[in-house]
Amino acid sequence: MKLSLILAFRNLLGAGLRTWLNVGVLSFAFVVIIFYRGMIDGWNQQARRDSIAWEYGHGHLLHADYDPTDPFSVQDGHGILPRNQQQHLSPILLRQATVYPQGRMVPVVLKGIDVNQNTLAFPTRMLSGSTADIPAMVGTRMAKSLQLKQGEELLLRWRDKNGTFDAANITIAGIFDTDVSAVDNGQIWISIEKLWTMTNLQGHATFFVADGGYQPQEIDGWKFKSQKELLQSLDSIIQSKNIGGSIMYLLLLAIALLAIFDTQVLSIFRRQREIGTYISLGMTRWQVVGLFTTEGTMYSLLATIVGCIYGIPLLFFMANTGIAMPEATQDMGVSVAGTIYPVYGAGLIISTIVLVVISATIVSFLPARKIANMDPVNALKGKLQ
């Protein structure tokens, strides 16, 4: 085995430029695989973390008549939950409304939130610290869409519990920045106590956000969705991105492995006298097969080393500075940060190394099998069978 490793290493060095071209292509595929998968993992972790912090908490307790995918259910999808069952829950009430910025008419979802809640990351101190009659806060996307600035007044029209229209000026007490567009686009947030007064729906909530201490239980007229269920759509998007990425880096890997395969076929064709000499000196045919397979495997090992030389600084730089995302991605409807920081775990790196080494070994073995059927006399003469 030691002799095979020494011979294989010397043969690779003797091949010169051909060896380093194969190593370079394979190392590029190796680095790209780790980079892309690390970026997807980084996006996944960031999106889950932000979605939990800003939108999902540890789950939602929704009114039975409210469907988050059906905007028409907002009108009647609310109710009162007894106080003794509201422990570790923060109420949120949704109402359909219309605002009139610069003479335009824009439909919005008016959301009431408890200013004293700590379950979500909303800076509700913007509401509690304002002296305006109806203080409100919006996200940066909503502020940009309506061309609003902090301190501006805005005409708001809504319906009370009887369906009667009412209107008043609201004051933009604050503009918050979040990566979760689902709590920003088309939404205006005010104190839930103020919204109760405006709509005569005292104590009503469309859904409750649970914190870490909440224990789910059956409550008539309400349904609980766990954090896992709420994140399912995000997980599906991440999975589809992983599949799409797999196709890309498998194509890169296939190109690199094809180069190794062609090199091995050419080596066997040109080195028949060398193969015959090995057999004549006492090596079995399968030992020679093992020698050529080892050479192919060494391509992957050298590619790993070369990839680490330029890949570690590059990936470390990306992990620290992040990857800026286009502004258009902020309105995709899922959590996408302005900058994604890739995550490169030990499992990712080890699994990629194993994939590259095993693939190179298999590709090297396939043409090397021909050696087992060679006639050593013809091989010494350099004749094809």
C-alpha positions as a Markdown table, in Angstrom:
| # | Residue | x | y | z |
|---|---|---|---|---|
| 1 | Met | 0.0 | 0.0 | 0.0 |
| 2 | Lys | 2.8 | 2.4 | 0.9 |
| 3 | Leu | 4.6 | 1.6 | -2.4 |
| 4 | Ser | 1.3 | 2.3 | -4.3 |
| 5 | Leu | 1.0 | 5.7 | -2.6 |
| 6 | Ile | 4.6 | 6.6 | -3.4 |
| 7 | Leu | 4.3 | 5.5 | -7.0 |
| 8 | Ala | 1.0 | 7.3 | -7.5 |
| 9 | Phe | 2.3 | 10.5 | -6.0 |
| 10 | Arg | 5.4 | 10.4 | -8.3 |
| 11 | Asn | 3.3 | 9.7 | -11.3 |
| 12 | Leu | 1.0 | 12.6 | -10.6 |
| 13 | Leu | 4.0 | 15.0 | -10.2 |
| 14 | Gly | 5.5 | 13.6 | -13.4 |
| 15 | Ala | 2.3 | 14.4 | -15.3 |
| 16 | Gly | 3.0 | 18.1 | -14.7 |
| 17 | Leu | 0.5 | 20.6 | -16.1 |
| 18 | Arg | -2.2 | 18.0 | -16.7 |
| 19 | Thr | -2.3 | 17.1 | -13.0 |
| 20 | Trp | -2.6 | 20.7 | -11.9 |
| 21 | Leu | -5.3 | 21.5 | -14.4 |
| 22 | Asn | -7.4 | 18.6 | -13.1 |
| 23 | Val | -6.7 | 19.6 | -9.5 |
| 24 | Gly | -7.6 | 23.2 | -10.2 |
| 25 | Val | -10.9 | 22.4 | -11.8 |
| 26 | Leu | -11.8 | 19.9 | -9.0 |
| 27 | Ser | -10.8 | 22.3 | -6.3 |
| 28 | Phe | -13.0 | 25.0 | -7.8 |
| 29 | Ala | -15.9 | 22.7 | -7.8 |
| 30 | Phe | -15.1 | 21.9 | -4.1 |
| 31 | Val | -15.0 | 25.5 | -3.1 |
| 32 | Val | -18.2 | 26.4 | -5.0 |
| 33 | Ile | -20.1 | 23.6 | -3.4 |
| 34 | Ile | -19.1 | 24.7 | 0.1 |
| 35 | Phe | -19.8 | 28.4 | -0.7 |
| 36 | Tyr | -23.3 | 27.9 | -2.1 |
| 37 | Arg | -24.4 | 25.4 | 0.6 |
| 38 | Gly | -23.0 | 27.7 | 3.2 |
| 39 | Met | -24.9 | 30.7 | 1.8 |
| 40 | Ile | -28.1 | 28.7 | 1.8 |
| 41 | Asp | -27.5 | 27.5 | 5.4 |
| 42 | Gly | -26.8 | 31.1 | 6.4 |
| 43 | Trp | -30.0 | 32.4 | 4.8 |
| 44 | Asn | -31.9 | 29.6 | 6.4 |
| 45 | Gln | -30.7 | 30.4 | 9.9 |
| 46 | Gln | -31.1 | 34.1 | 9.4 |
| 47 | Ala | -34.6 | 33.8 | 8.0 |
| 48 | Arg | -35.8 | 31.4 | 10.7 |
| 49 | Arg | -34.3 | 33.6 | 13.4 |
| 50 | Asp | -35.8 | 36.8 | 12.1 |
| 51 | Ser | -39.2 | 35.2 | 11.4 |
| 52 | Ile | -39.4 | 33.8 | 14.9 |
| 53 | Ala | -38.3 | 37.1 | 16.5 |
| 54 | Trp | -40.6 | 39.4 | 14.4 |
| 55 | Glu | -43.6 | 37.3 | 13.4 |
| 56 | Tyr | -44.0 | 33.8 | 14.8 |
| 57 | Gly | -42.7 | 33.7 | 18.3 |
| 58 | His | -43.2 | 30.2 | 19.7 |
| 59 | Gly | -46.5 | 29.7 | 17.8 |
| 60 | His | -49.8 | 31.4 | 17.1 |
| 61 | Leu | -53.2 | 30.8 | 18.7 |
| 62 | Leu | -55.6 | 31.8 | 16.0 |
| 63 | His | -59.3 | 32.4 | 16.1 |
| 64 | Ala | -61.1 | 29.6 | 14.4 |
| 65 | Asp | -62.7 | 31.9 | 11.8 |
| 66 | Tyr | -59.4 | 33.6 | 10.8 |
| 67 | Asp | -57.4 | 32.2 | 7.9 |
| 68 | Pro | -54.0 | 34.0 | 7.4 |
| 69 | Thr | -54.2 | 33.2 | 3.6 |
| 70 | Asp | -57.7 | 34.7 | 3.3 |
| 71 | Pro | -58.0 | 38.5 | 3.7 |
| 72 | Phe | -61.8 | 38.4 | 3.8 |
| 73 | Ser | -61.6 | 36.4 | 7.1 |
| 74 | Val | -60.2 | 39.5 | 8.9 |
| 75 | Gln | -63.6 | 41.1 | 9.3 |
| 76 | Asp | -65.1 | 38.3 | 11.4 |
| 77 | Gly | -62.1 | 36.3 | 12.4 |
| 78 | His | -61.7 | 37.6 | 16.0 |
| 79 | Gly | -62.9 | 36.9 | 19.5 |
| 80 | Ile | -62.3 | 37.1 | 23.2 |
| 81 | Leu | -60.1 | 34.7 | 25.1 |
| 82 | Pro | -60.7 | 34.4 | 28.8 |
| 83 | Arg | -58.0 | 36.2 | 30.9 |
| 84 | Asn | -57.0 | 33.1 | 32.8 |
| 85 | Gln | -56.0 | 31.5 | 29.5 |
| 86 | Gln | -53.9 | 34.4 | 28.2 |
| 87 | Gln | -50.8 | 33.6 | 30.2 |
| 88 | His | -47.7 | 33.7 | 28.0 |
| 89 | Leu | -49.8 | 35.0 | 25.1 |
| 90 | Ser | -49.7 | 38.5 | 23.4 |
| 91 | Pro | -52.9 | 39.6 | 21.6 |
| 92 | Ile | -52.9 | 41.0 | 18.1 |
| 93 | Leu | -56.1 | 42.4 | 16.5 |
| 94 | Leu | -56.3 | 42.9 | 12.7 |
| 95 | Arg | -58.7 | 45.3 | 11.0 |
| 96 | Gln | -59.0 | 46.3 | 7.3 |
| 97 | Ala | -58.5 | 50.1 | 6.8 |
| 98 | Thr | -57.6 | 52.7 | 4.2 |
| 99 | Val | -55.1 | 55.5 | 4.4 |
| 100 | Tyr | -54.9 | 58.6 | 2.2 |
| 101 | Pro | -51.2 | 59.7 | 1.7 |
| 102 | Gln | -50.7 | 62.7 | -0.7 |
| 103 | Gly | -54.3 | 62.4 | -1.9 |
| 104 | Arg | -54.0 | 58.7 | -2.8 |
| 105 | Met | -56.2 | 55.9 | -1.5 |
| 106 | Val | -54.2 | 52.9 | -0.2 |
| 107 | Pro | -55.8 | 49.8 | 1.5 |
| 108 | Val | -53.8 | 48.6 | 4.6 |
| 109 | Val | -54.1 | 46.1 | 7.4 |
| 110 | Leu | -54.4 | 47.9 | 10.7 |
| 111 | Lys | -52.8 | 45.9 | 13.5 |
| 112 | Gly | -53.2 | 46.4 | 17.2 |
| 113 | Ile | -50.4 | 45.1 | 19.4 |
| 114 | Asp | -49.8 | 45.2 | 23.2 |
| 115 | Val | -47.3 | 48.0 | 23.8 |
| 116 | Asn | -46.0 | 46.1 | 26.9 |
| 117 | Gln | -45.3 | 42.8 | 25.0 |
| 118 | Asn | -41.8 | 41.3 | 24.9 |
| 119 | Thr | -42.6 | 38.2 | 22.8 |
| 120 | Leu | -41.8 | 39.9 | 19.4 |
| 121 | Ala | -39.0 | 42.2 | 18.5 |
| 122 | Phe | -41.3 | 45.2 | 17.7 |
| 123 | Pro | -40.0 | 48.5 | 19.2 |
| 124 | Thr | -43.4 | 49.1 | 20.8 |
| 125 | Arg | -41.8 | 51.8 | 23.0 |
| 126 | Met | -42.4 | 54.0 | 19.9 |
| 127 | Leu | -46.1 | 53.8 | 20.6 |
| 128 | Ser | -46.0 | 54.0 | 24.4 |
| 129 | Gly | -43.6 | 57.0 | 24.4 |
| 130 | Ser | -45.7 | 59.1 | 21.9 |
| 131 | Thr | -48.0 | 61.9 | 23.0 |
| 132 | Ala | -50.0 | 61.8 | 19.8 |
| 133 | Asp | -53.7 | 61.0 | 19.9 |
| 134 | Ile | -53.3 | 57.9 | 17.7 |
| 135 | Pro | -49.6 | 57.1 | 17.5 |
| 136 | Ala | -48.7 | 54.5 | 14.8 |
| 137 | Met | -45.6 | 52.8 | 13.6 |
| 138 | Val | -44.7 | 51.4 | 10.1 |
| 139 | Gly | -41.8 | 49.5 | 8.6 |
| 140 | Thr | -39.3 | 51.0 | 6.3 |
| 141 | Arg | -40.9 | 49.4 | 3.2 |
| 142 | Met | -44.3 | 50.8 | 4.1 |
| 143 | Ala | -42.8 | 54.2 | 4.8 |
| 144 | Lys | -41.1 | 54.2 | 1.5 |
| 145 | Ser | -44.2 | 53.1 | -0.3 |
| 146 | Leu | -46.4 | 55.8 | 1.3 |
| 147 | Gln | -43.6 | 58.4 | 1.3 |
| 148 | Leu | -43.9 | 58.8 | 5.0 |
| 149 | Lys | -41.5 | 60.3 | 7.6 |
| 150 | Gln | -41.5 | 60.1 | 11.3 |
| 151 | Gly | -43.9 | 62.7 | 12.9 |
| 152 | Glu | -46.1 | 63.0 | 9.8 |
| 153 | Glu | -49.9 | 62.8 | 10.1 |
| 154 | Leu | -52.0 | 60.5 | 7.9 |
| 155 | Leu | -55.7 | 60.2 | 7.4 |
| 156 | Leu | -57.0 | 56.7 | 8.3 |
| 157 | Arg | -60.4 | 55.3 | 7.7 |
| 158 | Trp | -61.7 | 52.1 | 9.3 |
| 159 | Arg | -64.8 | 50.2 | 10.3 |
| 160 | Asp | -66.0 | 49.5 | 13.8 |
| 161 | Lys | -67.6 | 46.3 | 15.0 |
| 162 | Asn | -71.0 | 47.3 | 13.5 |
| 163 | Gly | -69.4 | 48.0 | 10.1 |
| 164 | Thr | -69.8 | 51.8 | 10.4 |
| 165 | Phe | -67.0 | 53.8 | 8.8 |
| 166 | Asp | -65.0 | 56.2 | 11.0 |
| 167 | Ala | -61.9 | 58.3 | 10.2 |
| 168 | Ala | -59.2 | 60.2 | 12.1 |
| 169 | Asn | -55.6 | 61.4 | 11.7 |
| 170 | Ile | -52.9 | 59.1 | 12.9 |
| 171 | Thr | -49.3 | 60.2 | 13.7 |
| 172 | Ile | -46.3 | 58.2 | 12.5 |
| 173 | Ala | -44.6 | 57.9 | 15.9 |
| 174 | Gly | -41.8 | 55.7 | 14.6 |
| 175 | Ile | -40.4 | 53.7 | 11.6 |
| 176 | Phe | -38.8 | 50.4 | 12.4 |
| 177 | Asp | -36.4 | 48.3 | 10.2 |
| 178 | Thr | -37.0 | 44.6 | 9.8 |
| 179 | Asp | -35.9 | 41.9 | 7.3 |
| 180 | Val | -39.4 | 40.3 | 7.6 |
| 181 | Ser | -41.5 | 41.9 | 4.9 |
| 182 | Ala | -44.6 | 40.0 | 6.1 |
| 183 | Val | -44.9 | 42.4 | 9.1 |
| 184 | Asp | -44.0 | 45.5 | 7.1 |
| 185 | Asn | -45.7 | 45.6 | 3.6 |
| 186 | Gly | -49.1 | 47.1 | 3.7 |
| 187 | Gln | -49.4 | 47.2 | 7.5 |
| 188 | Ile | -49.8 | 49.9 | 10.1 |
| 189 | Trp | -49.3 | 49.1 | 13.8 |
| 190 | Ile | -51.0 | 50.9 | 16.7 |
| 191 | Ser | -51.6 | 50.1 | 20.3 |
| 192 | Ile | -54.2 | 47.4 | 20.7 |
| 193 | Glu | -55.9 | 49.4 | 23.5 |
| 194 | Lys | -56.3 | 52.3 | 21.1 |
| 195 | Leu | -57.7 | 49.9 | 18.4 |
| 196 | Trp | -60.2 | 48.5 | 20.9 |
| 197 | Thr | -61.5 | 51.9 | 21.6 |
| 198 | Met | -61.6 | 52.8 | 17.9 |
| 199 | Thr | -63.6 | 49.7 | 16.9 |
| 200 | Asn | -65.6 | 49.0 | 20.1 |
| 201 | Leu | -64.0 | 45.5 | 20.1 |
| 202 | Gln | -62.8 | 45.6 | 23.7 |
| 203 | Gly | -60.8 | 42.5 | 24.6 |
| 204 | His | -61.0 | 41.0 | 21.1 |
| 205 | Ala | -58.0 | 39.5 | 19.3 |
| 206 | Thr | -57.5 | 37.9 | 15.9 |
| 207 | Phe | -54.6 | 35.8 | 17.1 |
| 208 | Phe | -52.2 | 35.5 | 20.0 |
| 209 | Val | -48.4 | 35.1 | 19.8 |
| 210 | Ala | -47.0 | 32.6 | 22.3 |
| 211 | Asp | -43.8 | 32.9 | 24.1 |
| 212 | Gly | -41.4 | 30.2 | 25.3 |
| 213 | Gly | -43.5 | 29.4 | 28.4 |
| 214 | Tyr | -46.8 | 28.7 | 26.7 |
| 215 | Gln | -48.2 | 25.1 | 26.9 |
| 216 | Pro | -50.6 | 24.4 | 24.0 |
| 217 | Gln | -54.1 | 23.2 | 25.0 |
| 218 | Glu | -57.4 | 22.7 | 23.4 |
| 219 | Ile | -59.5 | 25.9 | 23.5 |
| 220 | Asp | -63.0 | 26.0 | 21.9 |
| 221 | Gly | -63.1 | 28.5 | 19.1 |
| 222 | Trp | -59.3 | 28.7 | 18.8 |
| 223 | Lys | -56.6 | 26.7 | 17.0 |
| 224 | Phe | -52.9 | 26.6 | 17.8 |
| 225 | Lys | -50.2 | 26.5 | 15.1 |
| 226 | Ser | -46.7 | 25.6 | 16.4 |
| 227 | Gln | -43.6 | 27.3 | 15.4 |
| 228 | Lys | -42.7 | 24.3 | 13.2 |
| 229 | Glu | -46.0 | 24.6 | 11.3 |
| 230 | Leu | -45.6 | 28.3 | 10.8 |
| 231 | Leu | -42.0 | 27.9 | 9.4 |
| 232 | Gln | -43.0 | 25.1 | 7.0 |
| 233 | Ser | -43.4 | 27.4 | 4.0 |
| 234 | Leu | -40.0 | 28.9 | 4.7 |
| 235 | Asp | -38.5 | 25.5 | 5.0 |
| 236 | Ser | -40.1 | 24.5 | 1.7 |
| 237 | Ile | -38.5 | 27.5 | -0.1 |
| 238 | Ile | -35.1 | 26.7 | 1.5 |
| 239 | Gln | -35.4 | 23.1 | 0.4 |
| 240 | Ser | -36.2 | 24.1 | -3.2 |
| 241 | Lys | -33.2 | 26.4 | -3.2 |
| 242 | Asn | -31.0 | 23.5 | -2.0 |
| 243 | Ile | -32.3 | 21.3 | -4.8 |
| 244 | Gly | -31.6 | 24.0 | -7.4 |
| 245 | Gly | -28.1 | 24.5 | -5.9 |
| 246 | Ser | -27.4 | 20.8 | -5.9 |
| 247 | Ile | -28.0 | 20.7 | -9.7 |
| 248 | Met | -25.5 | 23.5 | -10.2 |
| 249 | Tyr | -22.7 | 22.1 | -8.1 |
| 250 | Leu | -23.2 | 18.6 | -9.3 |
| 251 | Leu | -22.7 | 19.8 | -12.9 |
| 252 | Leu | -19.5 | 21.5 | -11.8 |
| 253 | Leu | -18.4 | 18.3 | -10.1 |
| 254 | Ala | -19.3 | 16.3 | -13.1 |
| 255 | Ile | -17.1 | 18.5 | -15.4 |
| 256 | Ala | -14.2 | 18.0 | -13.0 |
| 257 | Leu | -14.7 | 14.3 | -12.7 |
| 258 | Leu | -15.0 | 14.0 | -16.5 |
| 259 | Ala | -11.5 | 15.6 | -16.8 |
| 260 | Ile | -10.1 | 13.0 | -14.3 |
| 261 | Phe | -11.9 | 10.2 | -16.2 |
| 262 | Asp | -10.3 | 11.3 | -19.6 |
| 263 | Thr | -6.9 | 11.6 | -17.9 |
| 264 | Gln | -7.1 | 8.1 | -16.6 |
| 265 | Val | -8.2 | 6.7 | -19.9 |
| 266 | Leu | -5.3 | 8.5 | -21.6 |
| 267 | Ser | -2.9 | 7.3 | -19.0 |
| 268 | Ile | -3.8 | 3.7 | -19.4 |
| 269 | Phe | -3.5 | 4.0 | -23.2 |
| 270 | Arg | -0.1 | 5.7 | -23.1 |
| 271 | Arg | 1.4 | 3.7 | -20.2 |
| 272 | Gln | 0.8 | 0.2 | -21.4 |
| 273 | Arg | 4.6 | -0.7 | -21.3 |
| 274 | Glu | 4.7 | 0.7 | -17.7 |
| 275 | Ile | 1.7 | -1.5 | -16.8 |
| 276 | Gly | 3.3 | -4.6 | -18.3 |
| 277 | Thr | 6.5 | -3.8 | -16.4 |
| 278 | Tyr | 4.7 | -3.6 | -13.1 |
| 279 | Ile | 3.1 | -7.0 | -13.8 |
| 280 | Ser | 6.4 | -8.5 | -14.9 |
| 281 | Leu | 8.0 | -7.3 | -11.7 |
| 282 | Gly | 5.5 | -9.3 | -9.6 |
| 283 | Met | 2.5 | -7.0 | -9.1 |
| 284 | Thr | -0.9 | -8.6 | -9.6 |
| 285 | Arg | -3.3 | -7.0 | -12.1 |
| 286 | Trp | -5.5 | -5.8 | -9.3 |
| 287 | Gln | -2.6 | -4.2 | -7.6 |
| 288 | Val | -1.9 | -2.2 | -10.7 |
| 289 | Val | -5.6 | -1.4 | -10.9 |
| 290 | Gly | -5.3 | -0.1 | -7.3 |
| 291 | Leu | -2.3 | 2.0 | -8.3 |
| 292 | Phe | -4.2 | 3.8 | -11.0 |
| 293 | Thr | -7.2 | 4.2 | -8.8 |
| 294 | Thr | -5.0 | 5.7 | -6.1 |
| 295 | Glu | -3.7 | 8.2 | -8.6 |
| 296 | Gly | -7.3 | 9.3 | -9.3 |
| 297 | Thr | -8.0 | 9.5 | -5.6 |
| 298 | Met | -5.0 | 11.7 | -5.1 |
| 299 | Tyr | -6.4 | 14.2 | -7.5 |
| 300 | Ser | -9.2 | 14.8 | -5.0 |
| 301 | Leu | -6.8 | 14.9 | -2.1 |
| 302 | Leu | -4.6 | 17.5 | -3.8 |
| 303 | Ala | -7.8 | 19.4 | -4.9 |
| 304 | Thr | -8.8 | 19.5 | -1.2 |
| 305 | Ile | -5.5 | 20.9 | -0.2 |
| 306 | Val | -5.4 | 23.5 | -3.0 |
| 307 | Gly | -9.0 | 24.4 | -2.4 |
| 308 | Cys | -8.2 | 25.0 | 1.3 |
| 309 | Ile | -5.3 | 27.3 | 0.4 |
| 310 | Tyr | -7.4 | 29.8 | -1.5 |
| 311 | Gly | -10.9 | 28.8 | -0.3 |
| 312 | Ile | -10.4 | 29.3 | 3.5 |
| 313 | Pro | -9.4 | 33.0 | 3.2 |
| 314 | Leu | -12.2 | 33.6 | 0.6 |
| 315 | Leu | -14.9 | 31.8 | 2.6 |
| 316 | Phe | -13.7 | 33.4 | 5.9 |
| 317 | Phe | -14.0 | 36.8 | 4.2 |
| 318 | Met | -17.5 | 36.1 | 2.9 |
| 319 | Ala | -18.6 | 34.8 | 6.4 |
| 320 | Asn | -17.5 | 38.0 | 8.0 |
| 321 | Thr | -18.5 | 40.6 | 5.5 |
| 322 | Gly | -21.6 | 38.8 | 4.2 |
| 323 | Ile | -23.2 | 38.9 | 0.7 |
| 324 | Ala | -25.3 | 41.9 | -0.2 |
| 325 | Met | -28.7 | 41.0 | -1.6 |
| 326 | Pro | -30.5 | 43.0 | -4.3 |
| 327 | Glu | -33.1 | 45.4 | -3.0 |
| 328 | Ala | -35.8 | 43.6 | -5.0 |
| 329 | Thr | -35.4 | 40.4 | -2.8 |
| 330 | Gln | -36.6 | 42.4 | 0.2 |
| 331 | Asp | -40.2 | 42.2 | -1.2 |
| 332 | Met | -40.2 | 38.4 | -1.9 |
| 333 | Gly | -42.7 | 37.8 | 0.9 |
| 334 | Val | -40.2 | 35.8 | 2.9 |
| 335 | Ser | -37.5 | 36.9 | 5.3 |
| 336 | Val | -34.4 | 38.0 | 3.3 |
| 337 | Ala | -31.8 | 40.2 | 5.0 |
| 338 | Gly | -30.0 | 42.9 | 3.1 |
| 339 | Thr | -26.8 | 41.0 | 3.8 |
| 340 | Ile | -26.6 | 37.2 | 4.2 |
| 341 | Tyr | -23.8 | 35.8 | 6.2 |
| 342 | Pro | -22.8 | 32.3 | 5.0 |
| 343 | Val | -22.4 | 29.6 | 7.7 |
| 344 | Tyr | -19.8 | 26.9 | 7.1 |
| 345 | Gly | -20.2 | 24.1 | 9.6 |
| 346 | Ala | -17.8 | 21.2 | 10.2 |
| 347 | Gly | -20.4 | 18.8 | 8.9 |
| 348 | Leu | -20.8 | 20.7 | 5.6 |
| 349 | Ile | -17.0 | 20.7 | 5.0 |
| 350 | Ile | -16.5 | 17.1 | 5.9 |
| 351 | Ser | -19.4 | 15.8 | 3.9 |
| 352 | Thr | -18.2 | 17.8 | 0.8 |
| 353 | Ile | -14.7 | 16.4 | 1.1 |
| 354 | Val | -16.1 | 12.9 | 1.4 |
| 355 | Leu | -18.3 | 13.5 | -1.7 |
| 356 | Val | -15.4 | 14.7 | -3.7 |
| 357 | Val | -13.0 | 11.9 | -2.7 |
| 358 | Ile | -15.5 | 9.1 | -3.2 |
| 359 | Ser | -16.6 | 10.5 | -6.6 |
| 360 | Ala | -13.0 | 10.8 | -7.8 |
| 361 | Thr | -12.2 | 7.3 | -6.6 |
| 362 | Ile | -15.1 | 5.8 | -8.5 |
| 363 | Val | -14.4 | 7.7 | -11.7 |
| 364 | Ser | -10.7 | 6.6 | -11.5 |
| 365 | Phe | -11.6 | 3.0 | -10.9 |
| 366 | Leu | -13.9 | 2.6 | -13.9 |
| 367 | Pro | -11.3 | 3.0 | -16.7 |
| 368 | Ala | -8.6 | 1.2 | -14.5 |
| 369 | Arg | -10.7 | -2.0 | -14.6 |
| 370 | Lys | -9.4 | -2.5 | -18.2 |
| 371 | Ile | -5.9 | -3.3 | -16.8 |
| 372 | Ala | -7.2 | -6.5 | -15.2 |
| 373 | Asn | -7.9 | -8.0 | -18.7 |
| 374 | Met | -4.5 | -6.9 | -20.2 |
| 375 | Asp | -2.0 | -9.5 | -21.5 |
| 376 | Pro | 1.3 | -8.5 | -19.9 |
| 377 | Val | 3.3 | -9.6 | -23.0 |
| 378 | Asn | 1.2 | -7.3 | -25.3 |
| 379 | Ala | 1.4 | -4.6 | -22.6 |
| 380 | Leu | 5.2 | -4.7 | -22.6 |
| 381 | Lys | 5.1 | -4.4 | -26.4 |
| 382 | Gly | 2.7 | -1.5 | -26.2 |
| 383 | Lys | 0.0 | -3.3 | -28.2 |
| 384 | Leu | -3.7 | -2.8 | -27.7 |
| 385 | Gln | -5.8 | -5.8 | -27.2 |
